[in-house]
Amino acid sequence: MTDILPDDEFVAQLEAIMSNPVEEFKPFVYYNKDGDLIEVYWTNDDYYAEWINHNLSIYRHMETNEIIGVEINWIKNLMKKAEKSEI
């Protein structure tokens, strides 16, 4: 069971969190082993996904439609094909 903080302690912790400056976003790549996919993010902006094909989706900025990330699926399969020079 989770301990519930008294209101004054909760407010103090929230104020401490909010007083620390937010670190600048750094683009990153993430491999999801369970999903066998790679996600790449260039910004931390809101986005929507656009499906391109069964291997690729692109992430577009909600307002500008600029590409701000990608998702590449079936990585193990793509690597096997690359080893056989099929791609």
N, C-alpha and C positions, 0 to 999 in steps of 0.2 A: 504494500500500500504506500502511496506517495504521501509525504508529509506536506501539509498545507501551511504556507507561511502566513503569519499575521500581516495585515494590510501594510503596516509601517515598514516591515522588513521587505515585503514585496516591492513597495514603492522605492525604497533605498536601493535595492538591487537593480530595478529598472532604470533609475536615474544614473547609476554607475555604468550600466551598459550603454545608455544613450549618450553619456558624456565622452566616451571614447570615440575617437574619429574612426570612421569606416575605412578599412584598407582599400586601396585602389584595386579594381578588378584586374586580374591577370588572365589572359586567354589560357585555356587548358584543353587537354585531351583526356578522355576517360574511356577505359575499356570495361565493358560490362560483361563479365565472364558468363553469368547465367543467361544473358540474352544474346551472347556472342556478337556484340556490336561495339562500334567505336563512336563516341560522340565528341565533337569538337565545337567549342564555343569561343567566339572572338570577342563578344561583349556580354554583359549581364542584363541586357534589355529584354523587355517582354517580346515574345516571338510566337509565331505559329509555324507548324510543320507543313511542308509541301512535299507530297509523295512524288518521286520521280520514277522509280522502278523498285523491284523487290530487293535491290541492294542499297538503294540510296534515297534518303529524304534530305531536304535542305530546310534550314530554319531561317525564316524571314522576319525582319523587324516589323512589329505590329503597325507602325505608322509609316515608315519609309519603304517597306518591302525589300530593303537591302538584305542580302544574304549575310547572316551573322553566325552561322554554324551549320554543321552537317551531321548526319547519322549514317554510318555505313554498316550494313547488316551482313550476316553470314560470313564473318571474318575467317573462320577456319576453312570454310569451303573456298573462299577466294584465295587463301594461302595455298591450298592444295592445287588449285588450278594454276597458280603462278609457278609452283614447283614443276608442274608438267608443261609449263610454257603455253597454257591454254588462254592466258590473258596477257 
